[in-house]
């Protein structure tokens, strides 16, 4: 069984928003709903200031706070590492929204706090998630963390990486390449 992960190269991101548009189109999201976002961060001090664009979405954590707080088990972790939500079990309490340190949840038109699903229907066809497939700058590299021969693992071995909010202990499945 695969365990999915993502490697992000923030330095390659130009802020074109193609990932967000592809996600919204594939998931038929409303205008005010986004499963991923680009954070524009200033680094350095004047006059040596740089802008970094950081793609952020559900981190599909191994230790998912959204899963542990859900009173109905509507939010659950699949064997392949994808954190999912069963809208039929969701009671709309929004505990998952409050528990997520990445602010990855968005209320859909039915008031269900949804988020990135890594497009499992595309994965079943051997395709990449919409955000990864669309990125012209190859910012996102999606793959199987348990396959030592996957391109993802080869790239992880080549680069120094970090995870968002590591101190929270959520063990995200998304890694970011350090500059």
C-alpha positions in Angstrom: 0.0 0.0 0.0 1.3 3.4 -0.9 1.7 6.2 1.6 1.4 9.5 -0.1 3.5 12.5 0.4 4.5 15.8 -1.3 7.7 17.7 -1.7 7.3 21.4 -2.3 10.0 23.6 -3.9 9.0 27.1 -2.7 11.8 28.8 -4.6 10.3 27.7 -7.9 6.8 29.1 -7.1 6.0 32.3 -9.1 2.6 32.8 -7.5 0.6 32.1 -10.7 -2.2 30.4 -8.7 -2.6 27.6 -11.3 -2.5 25.0 -8.5 -5.4 26.8 -6.7 -7.4 27.2 -9.9 -6.9 23.5 -10.9 -8.0 22.4 -7.5 -11.1 24.6 -7.5 -12.0 23.5 -11.0 -11.5 19.8 -10.3 -13.4 19.9 -7.0 -16.0 22.3 -8.2 -15.4 24.7 -5.4 -17.3 27.9 -4.8 -15.7 31.3 -5.3 -15.0 31.7 -1.6 -13.6 28.2 -1.0 -9.9 27.2 -1.5 -8.2 23.9 -0.5 -4.8 25.4 -0.9 -3.3 28.9 -0.7 -0.2 30.7 -1.4 1.4 32.7 1.5 3.7 35.5 0.5 6.4 35.9 3.1 9.1 38.6 3.4 12.5 37.3 4.6 15.6 39.1 5.4 16.2 42.7 6.5 16.4 45.9 4.5 18.1 46.2 2.0 18.4 42.5 1.6 14.7 41.6 1.6 13.3 38.7 -0.4 9.8 37.4 -1.1 9.1 33.8 -0.7 5.9 32.2 -1.9 4.8 29.2 0.3 2.1 26.9 -0.9 0.0 25.7 2.1 -2.7 23.1 2.2 -3.8 20.2 4.4 -0.6 18.5 5.4 -2.2 15.0 5.6 -0.5 14.6 9.0 0.4 11.2 10.5 -0.7 12.6 13.9 -3.7 14.5 12.6 -5.3 16.7 15.3 -8.4 17.0 13.1 -8.9 13.2 13.3 -8.5 13.0 17.0 -11.0 15.7 17.8 -13.8 14.6 15.5 -16.6 13.3 17.7 -18.3 11.3 14.9 -15.2 10.0 13.1 -16.3 11.9 10.1 -12.6 12.9 9.7 -10.4 9.8 9.4 -7.0 8.7 8.0 -6.9 6.3 5.2 -4.3 3.5 4.9 -2.5 5.5 2.2 -2.1 8.5 4.5 -4.8 10.7 3.0 -6.9 12.4 5.7 -10.5 12.4 4.5 -13.9 13.6 5.6 -17.2 11.7 5.3 -19.7 14.5 4.8 -22.6 12.2 5.8 -21.1 11.7 9.3 -20.1 15.3 9.8 -22.3 17.2 12.3 -20.8 20.6 11.5 -19.2 21.1 14.9 -16.0 22.6 13.3 -13.7 21.0 15.9 -11.5 19.9 13.0 -11.2 23.5 11.9 -10.2 24.7 15.3 -7.7 21.8 15.8 -5.9 22.3 12.5 -2.7 24.4 13.0 -2.4 24.9 9.2 -5.9 26.5 8.8 -6.5 24.0 6.0 -10.3 23.6 6.4 -12.9 25.6 4.5 -16.7 25.4 4.9 -18.4 24.3 1.7 -21.9 25.4 0.6 -23.3 22.6 2.8 -21.3 23.9 5.8 -19.0 20.9 5.8 -15.4 21.8 6.7 -13.7 20.3 3.7 -10.0 20.4 2.6 -7.5 19.1 0.2 -8.1 15.4 -0.5 -5.1 14.8 -2.8 -7.6 13.9 -5.5 -7.9 10.2 -4.8 -10.0 9.6 -7.9 -7.1 10.9 -9.9 -4.6 8.7 -8.0 -6.7 5.6 -8.7 -6.1 6.3 -12.4 -2.3 6.7 -11.9 -2.5 10.5 -12.2 -1.2 13.3 -10.1 -3.4 15.4 -7.9 -4.8 18.4 -9.8 -2.5 20.9 -8.1 0.7 18.9 -8.9 -0.4 18.0 -12.4 -1.0 21.7 -13.3 2.1 23.4 -11.9 4.2 24.5 -14.8 7.2 25.2 -12.6 7.2 21.8 -10.9 6.8 23.2 -7.5 5.0 20.2 -6.2 6.3 16.6 -6.5 3.8 14.1 -5.3 4.6 10.4 -4.7 4.8 7.3 -2.5 6.9 7.8 0.6 7.1 4.0 1.1 8.6 3.3 -2.3 12.4 3.8 -2.0 12.6 4.1 -5.8 10.0 6.8 -6.2 11.0 10.1 -7.6 9.7 11.7 -4.4 12.1 9.7 -2.2 15.0 10.3 -4.6 14.4 14.1 -4.4 13.9 14.0 -0.6 17.4 12.4 -0.3 18.9 15.1 -2.4 17.6 18.1 -0.5 17.5 19.6 3.0 13.8 19.8 3.9 11.6 21.0 6.6 7.9 20.5 7.6 5.5 23.3 8.7 5.0 23.7 12.4 7.2 20.7 13.3 7.0 21.5 17.0 3.3 20.8 17.0 4.0 17.1 16.6 1.5 16.5 13.7 4.1 14.8 11.5 3.0 16.3 8.2 3.3 14.3 4.9 4.4 17.5 3.1 8.0 18.5 3.0 9.4 21.8 1.9 12.9 22.3 0.4 15.1 24.7 2.3 16.8 27.5 0.4 
